[in-house]
Amino acid sequence: MKKEREINVIDNVAGELIQRIKDGVYSIGDKLPTEKELCQMFEVSRSTLREAISIVRAKGYIETRHGSGSYVIATNVETKESVEEWFALRKSQLNDFFEVRCTVEVMNIRYAIMRRTDEDIERIKQIHNAFENAIMRGDAEKMSVLDEKFHMELARVSGNSLLIEMNRIIAKALRPYRRKSFGISENAIHALVPHGKIIQALEERDLGAGVQAVEEHIDGSLADIAAAAEKSGDERESSEVDVTK
C-alpha cells in the first residue's frame, strides 16, 4: 500500500500534465516528451511518472502506442473522480475527522440512553427501517440522507443543545464522505448492523453496549476508508505504462 505523500505526488504530476494539455502546451496528436525528459521536468522517479501517465491515460487524455510513446488524443475530457481515488486523497484528513466524530457520537449515545423515551426509539426505528429499504433499492443518495438523520436524531434525544449544534457541524462536514461512501454498496450494509445494535442498546438502556456499538460503527467507517484508499493504490499498481525511454 502506498503512502499518502507518494499518492499525492503522483496525482500532482498527473494533474500538471492534464493542465498542460488543456492549456495547449500539448495539442491533439502531439507526442509527450520522453520518460527521461518528464522525470527531469517534474523531478520525480520513473515509477512515479509511470503511474501519473497511467492516470492521465485512464482519464482519456492520451493513448500509449507500443514502442512509440504517449500521444494526446483529447484536450477537454469530462471526468469524474472515482470513489476510491477520493478516499485515497483524503484518508489522513478523514482519520482525524473520525477521531473527533467518535468522541461526539459516544456522548450522543450516553445521554440518549439516559433520556430517551419510547417515542424517541420509535422514531429512530422508523429511520432505520427506511435506511434498510434504501439499501435494498440501491438508492445511495437516500442512504446518505437517512444515515445523517439517524445520527442527528440520536443527538436530539441526548437533550443537550450544545451537543446537537456540534452534531450539525459534523453532519454538514460529513456529507461529501457519506455520499461517496454509500456509492460503495457494501459500506451501507456495514452501517446497518451497528445501527441495529445502537437501537437495541437504547431499548435496554445498556450504556456499555451502546458505547461499544458506536465505537465499532466508527471503526468500521475508518476500515471502509482504508479499504477504498488501498483499492485505489492497487489499481494504479496494476496499470501498465509503455513510454519511450
N, C-alpha and C positions, 0 to 999 in steps of 0.2 A: 504493500500500500504506500502510495507516495505521500510525502509530507506536504502540508498545505502551502508552504512557501514555494516549493517546486511547482505545484499545480498553478499557483498564481503567476509564476514566471512564464510558464507555458501559455497560459491564457493571455498574458500581456503581449507576448510575441505574436500570437495568432491575431489578437485584436489590432496590433500595429500593421500587420500585413494586410488585413482586411481594410483598414482605413486607407492605406496607400493605394489599394485597388480602387476604392470608392473615390479617392481624390484624383484619380487619373495618372498616378505615378506609373502604374502598370495597367495597360489597356487590354481589352479583349484580344486574344491571340498572342499577346506578349509572353515570352518565357521568363519565369522568375530567375533571379540571379542563382548561381550555383550554391550548393550547400555550404561550401567553404566561405564564399562571399557573404552569405546570410549569417553564418555563425559569427564572422568578424563584425558584421554590421550591428548585430544585436548583442554581441558579447555573451553568447551562450554556448553550451556544449552541443555536439552533434545530436545526441539523443533528445535533448530539449527541443531543438529546432525541428527534428523529425515529427515529434508529437504535435508541435504547433502547426506544421504543414498539414498534418493529418486532420486537425480541427478545421482549418481553412478549406480543405478539400471536402470534408463531410458537410460543411455548410453550403457547398455548391459554387464556390468562387473559382476554384481551379480544378484541373484534372492532371493526373500524373501519367506520363507516357513512358512506358518501359524503355530504358536505355537512352532516353532523350531529356527528360526533366519535367518540370511542372509548368503548366500554361494557364493563363487566365481565361476563363470561359464565361464569366459574368461579373458585372460591376455593381449590381444592386439586387441583392438576394434577400427576400423576406425570410428571416429565420426566427425560430422560436427556441429559446434556451431549454434544454432538456431538464427534466426534474432532477436527474442525477447530478448534472453539472451545477444546478442551482444550489443543491445541498453541499457539494464539494467546495464551492467557492465561499460558502458561509458557515462552514462547520464550526470554526473556532468561535465566531460570534454567537451562534446558536447554543453552543455548550455553555457559555457564560450566561446567556439569557435563561436557559432552562434551570440553572442553579438557583437563580433568583425566583423563577416561577415555582420551583418545588417548595421553597420556603413559604411563599404566599399561599399555595394550594394546601399545604399542611395546616396553616392557620385557618383556612376556609373550613376544612373538614372538622377540625377541633371544635370550633364554635358552632358549626352547623349541627353536629351531633348533640351538643348541649341544648340547642334552642329550637330544633326542628319540630314541626307539627305533623300530624297525619296528612294534612292538606299539602304541606310542602313536599312530602315524599311522593304524593300522588302526582304533583306537577312534574317532579323530576323523572318519575317513571314514564310519564307521557312523552317527555322529551327523549328519553332513552329509547322508547319504542319507535318513535318517529325516526330517530337516528338509525336504528336497525333496518327499518323499511327503506331508508335512503341507500343503505349499503346494498340491499337486495336489488334495488333499481340501478345501482351504479351511478347515482347522482352525486358526484364529488362536491359540487357547489352547495347542495343541500346538506351534505355531511358536515362541511365546514361551518355552515351557519348553526346547525344543531349542536355541534361539539362546543362551539363558543357559548351557546345558550345554556348547555348543561353546566358548564363551569361557572358561568355568571349566576346561574340560579343557586348554586352552592354558596357563592359569595353573598347573595341576597339573604339566604337562610341564616348565614352567620350573624346577621343583625348588626354588624359593625360597619358604620358608614365610611370610615377611612379605608377599611379593607375592601369594601365594594368599589371605591374610587381607584384603588391600586389595581384591582382586577380589570377595571375598564381600560386603564392604561395598557396593561399587559395584553388584554384581548385585542386591542387595536394594533399593537405592535406584532401580535402573533398571527394576524390574518393572512399575510403572504405565506407563512410557513404552513398554516392549516390548508390553504388551497393547494399548495404544492404537494403536501404530504398525502392528502386524500386522492391525489392523482395516481398514487401507487396503491392499487386495490387492497393489498394485504395490510397496509397501515391502518385502514379503517377498522378492519377486523381486530387488529391489535389493540385498538382503543375500546372496542365493545366490551370485552371481558372485564377490564378494570372498572369501567363504568358500572357494570353489574355488581361488582364487589363493593364499590363505594355505596351503592344504594342499599345493599344488604347491611353494611356497617351502620348506615343511618337508621335503618329499621330496628336494628338490635341495640342501638346506642353503644356500639363497640368501638371505643376510641382507638385502641391498638390496631384493630383490623382496618379501620378507616385510614389511619396514617400509613399503614403498610400498603394498602391498595393505591393510595395517591402516589407514594414513592415508587411503587412498581410501575405505575402508569407513566410517570415522568422518565424513569429509567428506560422503559420501553420506547418512548418517543426518541430519546437520545440514541438508542440502538438502531432505530429506523433511519435516523440521520446518518449514522456511521455507515450503515449498510448501503444507503444511496450514494454516499460520497465514495465508498470503496468500489461500487459498481462503475461509477464514472471513471475512476482510475484504471480499473481492469479493462474497460472498453478501449481506453486510449492505448494501453499497453498492447492490446491485441491488434491494433491497426498497423498496417504495413505501409511504409512510405518509400517510394523509389524516386530519388532525386539525383541529378547528375553531380558527381563529385568534382 
